[in-house]
Amino acid sequence: MERNFNRITIDSNQMNGQPCIRGMRITVKRVLEIVSMYPSRQEIFQEFPELEEDDIKQSLEYVSLLLQDKIIPLSRVA
């Protein structure tokens, strides 16, 4: 299944070529950080009114595809 990430842009002249949201200076990485820090979408949209629900959804899907089939070793907690 081919996906259309029409909200994610990559420009080598912006944010060092990192994937961004709709040409803004908000990286996909930053969106993930925001989602992890704010308990509700309502708070996210209050703090970052330029973000939209579809921006968050595409960011999560984009990163999940990058991690697909990779094994990431985790250290054990003793």
N, CA, C and O of each residue as an XYZ file, in Angstrom:
312
protein
N       0.850     -1.175      0.000
C       0.000      0.000      0.000
C       0.899      1.242      0.000
O       1.730      1.422      0.890
N       0.718      2.076     -0.994
C       1.498      3.313     -1.076
C       0.792      4.409     -0.290
O      -0.428      4.559     -0.359
N       1.573      5.161      0.450
C       1.001      6.221      1.277
C       1.357      7.580      0.699
O       2.427      7.769      0.119
N       0.457      8.502      0.866
C       0.673      9.868      0.391
C       0.904     10.773      1.594
O      -0.030     11.115      2.319
N       2.144     11.149      1.791
C       2.483     12.041      2.893
C       2.492     13.478      2.374
O       3.547     14.104      2.269
N       1.327     13.980      2.057
C       1.222     15.304      1.450
C       1.426     16.438      2.450
O       1.504     17.597      2.043
N       1.513     16.145      3.725
C       1.735     17.179      4.738
C       3.188     17.211      5.195
O       3.584     18.104      5.944
N       3.972     16.259      4.757
C       5.370     16.196      5.159
C       6.232     16.643      3.981
O       6.141     16.105      2.877
N       7.065     17.638      4.250
C       7.924     18.183      3.210
C       9.386     18.051      3.631
O       9.721     18.107      4.815
N      10.241     17.874      2.632
C      11.676     17.811      2.880
C      12.346     18.783      1.923
O      12.223     18.668      0.704
N      13.058     19.743      2.501
C      13.761     20.768      1.737
C      15.160     20.891      2.322
O      15.322     21.210      3.500
N      16.163     20.638      1.500
C      17.537     20.659      2.003
C      17.943     22.034      2.532
O      18.926     22.147      3.264
N      17.210     23.062      2.173
C      17.515     24.425      2.643
C      16.736     24.811      3.893
O      16.838     25.945      4.362
N      15.972     23.894      4.426
C      15.158     24.196      5.607
C      15.386     23.128      6.666
O      15.281     21.935      6.383
N      15.688     23.543      7.856
C      15.850     22.653      9.009
C      16.809     21.500      8.690
O      16.579     20.360      9.092
N      17.879     21.814      7.967
C      18.909     20.822      7.602
C      18.348     19.614      6.860
O      18.890     18.514      6.968
N      17.284     19.806      6.121
C      16.713     18.722      5.331
C      15.867     17.735      6.114
O      15.494     16.684      5.591
N      15.561     18.060      7.357
C      14.713     17.163      8.156
C      13.270     17.222      7.649
O      12.839     18.263      7.153
N      12.527     16.136      7.764
C      11.120     16.166      7.369
C      10.354     17.168      8.240
O      10.447     17.140      9.468
N       9.604     18.043      7.589
C       8.841     19.093      8.272
C       7.359     18.982      7.929
O       6.961     18.236      7.033
N       6.571     19.730      8.653
C       5.128     19.760      8.427
C       4.774     20.928      7.514
O       5.009     22.089      7.847
N       4.208     20.598      6.365
C       3.676     21.573      5.407
C       4.601     22.761      5.149
O       4.131     23.894      5.036
N       5.899     22.519      5.054
C       6.843     23.585      4.735
C       7.129     24.527      5.891
O       7.876     25.493      5.735
N       6.542     24.256      7.051
C       6.797     25.096      8.220
C       8.097     24.648      8.876
O       8.676     23.629      8.498
N       8.537     25.396      9.836
C       9.753     25.052     10.562
C       9.435     24.182     11.788
O      10.037     24.334     12.851
N       8.492     23.287     11.611
C       8.148     22.305     12.636
C       8.484     20.937     12.057
O       7.867     20.490     11.090
N       9.468     20.279     12.659
C       9.890     18.978     12.147
C       8.956     17.868     12.636
O       8.241     18.022     13.626
N       8.985     16.769     11.926
C       8.225     15.593     12.339
C       8.689     15.163     13.731
O       7.876     14.772     14.569
N       9.990     15.238     13.971
C      10.534     14.898     15.294
C       9.917     15.781     16.368
O       9.562     15.301     17.445
N       9.790     17.062     16.079
C       9.201     17.990     17.055
C       7.740     17.640     17.318
O       7.277     17.730     18.455
N       7.018     17.245     16.286
C       5.619     16.849     16.463
C       5.537     15.664     17.428
O       4.674     15.642     18.305
N       6.421     14.687     17.274
C       6.421     13.535     18.187
C       6.737     13.968     19.609
O       6.128     13.476     20.558
N       7.676     14.877     19.761
C       7.993     15.396     21.097
C       6.779     16.089     21.709
O       6.482     15.907     22.889
N       6.085     16.879     20.903
C       4.903     17.605     21.374
C       3.822     16.619     21.824
O       3.216     16.792     22.881
N       3.585     15.585     21.012
C       2.561     14.589     21.350
C       2.907     13.884     22.665
O       2.020     13.568     23.458
N       4.189     13.644     22.887
C       4.577     12.951     24.125
C       4.501     13.859     25.346
O       4.350     13.367     26.465
N       4.602     15.167     25.158
C       4.611     16.097     26.290
C       3.229     16.577     26.714
O       3.015     16.870     27.890
N       2.299     16.662     25.786
C       0.976     17.212     26.088
C      -0.043     16.091     26.209
O      -0.173     15.270     25.301
N      -0.765     16.048     27.320
C      -1.698     14.949     27.558
C      -2.919     14.922     26.629
O      -3.524     13.866     26.439
N      -3.280     16.053     26.059
C      -4.472     16.048     25.201
C      -4.235     16.843     23.927
O      -3.420     17.765     23.884
N      -4.967     16.461     22.898
C      -4.867     17.177     21.621
C      -5.299     18.636     21.796
O      -4.744     19.536     21.167
N      -6.285     18.855     22.649
C      -6.775     20.216     22.876
C      -5.627     21.112     23.345
O      -5.487     22.240     22.872
N      -4.815     20.618     24.263
C      -3.676     21.401     24.742
C      -2.655     21.627     23.631
O      -2.075     22.707     23.520
N      -2.443     20.614     22.823
C      -1.502     20.758     21.704
C      -1.961     21.883     20.790
O      -1.171     22.755     20.428
N      -3.226     21.864     20.419
C      -3.726     22.853     19.469
C      -3.814     24.251     20.076
O      -3.790     25.242     19.345
N      -3.913     24.342     21.385
C      -3.862     25.652     22.041
C      -2.446     26.217     21.992
O      -2.251     27.401     21.719
N      -1.466     25.367     22.256
C      -0.066     25.804     22.264
C       0.521     25.952     20.863
O       1.392     26.793     20.636
N       0.048     25.143     19.936
C       0.557     25.125     18.563
C      -0.614     25.205     17.593
O      -0.944     24.211     16.946
N      -1.246     26.366     17.478
C      -2.446     26.490     16.641
C      -2.196     26.218     15.155
O      -3.136     25.956     14.406
N      -0.947     26.279     14.735
C      -0.633     26.016     13.331
C      -0.682     24.531     12.990
O      -0.761     24.167     11.816
N      -0.637     23.674     14.003
C      -0.731     22.227     13.770
C      -2.182     21.805     13.605
O      -3.089     22.390     14.197
N      -2.380     20.787     12.797
C      -3.699     20.211     12.582
C      -3.640     18.717     12.883
O      -2.566     18.113     12.887
N      -4.790     18.139     13.131
C      -4.870     16.715     13.465
C      -4.182     15.848     12.408
O      -3.463     14.911     12.752
N      -4.395     16.151     11.136
C      -3.780     15.356     10.075
C      -2.256     15.471     10.079
O      -1.570     14.542      9.652
N      -1.717     16.595     10.553
C      -0.257     16.726     10.686
C       0.271     15.706     11.683
O       1.294     15.063     11.449
N      -0.431     15.565     12.787
C      -0.024     14.617     13.832
C      -0.153     13.187     13.314
O       0.757     12.379     13.496
N      -1.267     12.871     12.675
C      -1.483     11.523     12.165
C      -0.412     11.131     11.152
O       0.133     10.029     11.217
N      -0.112     12.032     10.217
C       0.893     11.711      9.212
C       2.281     11.596      9.821
O       3.076     10.763      9.385
N       2.585     12.405     10.808
C       3.885     12.314     11.477
C       4.052     10.954     12.136
O       5.098     10.318     12.004
N       3.025     10.510     12.843
C       3.082      9.215     13.506
C       3.208      8.077     12.488
O       3.981      7.141     12.691
N       2.461      8.160     11.417
C       2.524      7.113     10.397
C       3.884      7.108      9.699
O       4.449      6.044      9.446
N       4.405      8.283      9.392
C       5.702      8.418      8.723
C       6.804      7.763      9.557
O       7.603      6.981      9.039
N       6.839      8.084     10.832
C       7.869      7.523     11.714
C       7.671      6.028     11.904
O       8.648      5.284     11.977
N       6.428      5.577     11.985
C       6.200      4.139     12.160
C       6.723      3.363     10.949
O       7.204      2.240     11.098
N       6.635      3.943      9.769
C       7.166      3.273      8.579
C       8.691      3.266      8.591
O       9.307      2.308      8.124
N       9.300      4.312      9.115
C      10.758      4.346      9.203
C      11.281      3.283     10.154
O      12.367      2.743      9.947
N      10.523      2.981     11.185
C      10.936      1.996     12.189
C      10.515      0.577     11.828
O      10.874     -0.375     12.521
N       9.775      0.437     10.773
C       9.233     -0.864     10.394
C      10.349     -1.895     10.207
O      11.332     -1.651      9.507
N      10.173     -3.039     10.843
C      11.074     -4.177     10.718
C      12.481     -3.930     11.249
O      13.392     -4.694     10.931
N      12.680     -2.906     12.032
C      13.980     -2.698     12.651
C      13.916     -3.200     14.083
O      12.939     -2.970     14.796
N      14.948     -3.872     14.481
C      15.028     -4.341     15.862
C      15.887     -3.351     16.630
O      17.037     -3.098     16.271
N      15.332     -2.810     17.661
C      16.040     -1.846     18.485
C      16.296     -2.502     19.834
O      15.364     -2.709     20.611
N      17.561     -2.832     20.118
C      17.845     -3.481     21.397
C      17.636     -2.516     22.569
O      18.071     -1.365     22.526
N      16.980     -2.994     23.588
C      16.743     -2.194     24.787
C      17.509     -2.828     25.931
O      17.595     -4.052     26.036
N      18.056     -1.998     26.773
C      18.777     -2.540     27.914
C      17.786     -2.978     28.977
O      16.710     -2.395     29.110
N      18.136     -3.973     29.708
C      17.279     -4.482     30.774
C      17.439     -3.624     32.013
O      18.538     -3.169     32.330
N      16.349     -3.410     32.699
C      16.372     -2.705     33.961
C      16.540     -3.753     35.052
O      15.746     -4.687     35.158
N      17.570     -3.589     35.853
C      17.851     -4.582     36.902
C      17.011     -4.361     38.119
O      17.124     -5.107     39.091
